Amino acid sequence: MNAILDLDITPLHHESRNCKEDTIVTVASWWKRDYELMFLESWGFTFDLSQWKNSGKLYQSITSGIGDMLTLLKQVHGIEIIVMGNKSLQDTVAIVESELKESRPVAFDLDSYYCQWSHGYQKYHSIHTGLIVGVDPENHCYTLVDCFYEKKNVTIPIEHCFKHEYRGIALFRKLPNPIEGVEWKQLIIQALSRTLFQNQETNSFDMMRSFAEVLEHLPTVEDEFNGSKEVWMSPLLTVLYSISNGRKHFSTALQYVKTKYQVDDLAPLINDLAYAAAQWSTILSMITKAYYQSSDSQLIQRAASKIRMVAELEETIAVKLRSICEERPQNYQVDEKAEHGKTATEHRKMKYMDISDYCNNKGFSQLVSPACRADLTLMGEYFLIDQLPDQTIWDVEGMKFSLSAFGENINDNISCAGQDMKVPEGYYSSIMLLGCSECGSYAERIEILYEDNEVSYIPIQFTDWYLEPIFGETTAWVGKGAQRKEGEVKILEFPVRLLVQKYELNQRKKILRIKLPDCPNIHIFAMTMMAEE
């Protein structure tokens, strides 16, 4: 085998995409081709009640309902992917060499157990997609781009590739001319018919409601996690994760249509679909916490209630989207009436909210002991008071908060559960929140009730407590965390954070109350209202 130069391909990753999707997007972008409309059949959901009755397993009864991505990629964007399998090792290696000589990368499935850069290295076996961009014949290695991990030009021995159960490869073909002037309305209508409105008797939204009804009658979700090596490997969580990401992918397709064809009416639908995706992430989290807190049946009830809410929201979005595509008159109002932003705090008066009556979680402790009762995540993880500022008023770049003393037997934060909070009546220009998320980064909405009974919404977005801010938050504090597990306590290997968000309000109207979202992963440690002087 002669030496073959490596292809210069930059990996592209997005948190909503899996390794296969990242690989397709990376190759399409390298070829300077669009790809977004391949996601038009990503918004779906199915629940097979008869399968549930036979198996008693939710994960065997639910699918994300994703349609034919590769056909759309070929028909609309002019990229064909040819999947090949059941070839001998010799033939597979020969095909890869032939493709590289034509300056075409080859995607293939490999075992993450052999990927030194992956989370599964020497820990567990799982299918992972890599992109072969070159070969070193002297050392019998391939040069890879791993799009999911954003690794460029890593090497792996050929002997670790194409094992019998992982011998599939995918070839890429750049077709001459992608379609110009796509009939996007017809494409969307067809996609909705395939994924959401399968027949006249039932649709995805009714199946969501059936799923909620089954879920709320379960005493526990333990059976959905039994047999999984790690909790996060539960097949039910995998399906729910795919459902959430499917909404994000469909939003990507709609955003592409909105921008390319200047369809401004799609903007509110894109926002609401992103909100629906966030709700599915919260549902996943609630079910996970219900597994850890088996005595708290309310978590299952809350998850079922949220599924019903999402079903109503998504059905409304789908009906409005069909109206746009069928050019029916429609009257759609944007839910988000408040703008998110950070403005100067001069000439304003701060009112510190007393949130102690609403605190339902203990996130801080000074104890590194199994006897500690702090549990931010409900999985034994918590903040350590060590290095925490000892003053009761925190000043974070001019944004101030009043924090009560952290005691060992006192709840110190609100785990959001739809709390209806009274505020001192007044006219406020902004609200500031000190908090974090855990077990993921979450984006939700806070409901604002004004004196004239108008209801408005503002976002609430917090990054996972161990990550650098991704939602534009200001870092208030960086410290240490600990975890209780199997009778032992260890200091977390990563730093943990409290963050600040500030959101603008309609200062011309008097606020009566605010209602927090039902998302237990978002935690609020302090709240300050800003009023004009």
HELIX and SHEET records of a PDB file:
HELIX    1   1 CYS A   19  TRP A   30  1                                  12    
HELIX    2   2 GLU A   36  PHE A   39  5                                   4    
HELIX    3   3 LEU A   49  SER A   55  1                                   7    
HELIX    4   4 MET A   69  HIS A   77  1                                   9    
HELIX    5   5 LEU A   89  LYS A  101  1                                  13    
HELIX    6   6 SER A  112  TYR A  114  5                                   3    
HELIX    7   7 ILE A  158  HIS A  160  5                                   3    
HELIX    8   8 HIS A  164  TYR A  166  5                                   3    
HELIX    9   9 TRP A  184  THR A  195  1                                  12    
HELIX   10  10 SER A  204  GLU A  216  1                                  13    
HELIX   11  11 GLU A  222  GLU A  224  5                                   3    
HELIX   12  12 VAL A  231  MET A  233  5                                   3    
HELIX   13  13 PRO A  235  TYR A  261  1                                  27    
HELIX   14  14 ASP A  264  LEU A  266  5                                   3    
HELIX   15  15 ALA A  267  TYR A  292  1                                  26    
HELIX   16  16 GLN A  298  CYS A  325  1                                  28    
HELIX   17  17 SER A  356  TYR A  358  5                                   3    
SHEET    1   A 2 THR A  46  PHE A  47  0                                        
SHEET    2   A 2 ILE A  62  THR A  63 -1                                        
SHEET    1   B 6 ILE A  79  MET A  84  0                                        
SHEET    2   B 6 ILE A 169  LYS A 174 -1                                        
SHEET    3   B 6 VAL A 106  ASP A 111 -1                                        
SHEET    4   B 6 ILE A 127  ASP A 136 -1                                        
SHEET    5   B 6 CYS A 141  ASP A 146 -1                                        
SHEET    6   B 6 LYS A 151  PRO A 157 -1                                        
SHEET    1   C 3 ARG A 348  TYR A 352  0                                        
SHEET    2   C 3 ASP A 518  GLU A 532 -1                                        
SHEET    3   C 3 ILE A 414  ALA A 417 -1                                        
SHEET    1   D 5 ARG A 348  TYR A 352  0                                        
SHEET    2   D 5 ASP A 518  GLU A 532 -1                                        
SHEET    3   D 5 SER A 430  SER A 437 -1                                        
SHEET    4   D 5 VAL A 496  GLU A 504 -1                                        
SHEET    5   D 5 THR A 474  GLY A 479 -1                                        
SHEET    1   E 4 PHE A 364  SER A 365  0                                        
SHEET    2   E 4 GLU A 381  LEU A 384  1                                        
SHEET    3   E 4 GLY A 481  LYS A 485 -1                                        
SHEET    4   E 4 GLU A 488  ILE A 491 -1                                        
SHEET    1   F 2 ILE A 393  VAL A 396  0                                        
SHEET    2   F 2 MET A 399  SER A 402 -1                                        
SHEET    1   G 4 ASP A 420  TYR A 427  0                                        
SHEET    2   G 4 LYS A 510  LYS A 515 -1                                        
SHEET    3   G 4 TYR A 442  TYR A 450 -1                                        
SHEET    4   G 4 VAL A 455  PHE A 462 -1                                        
END                                                                             
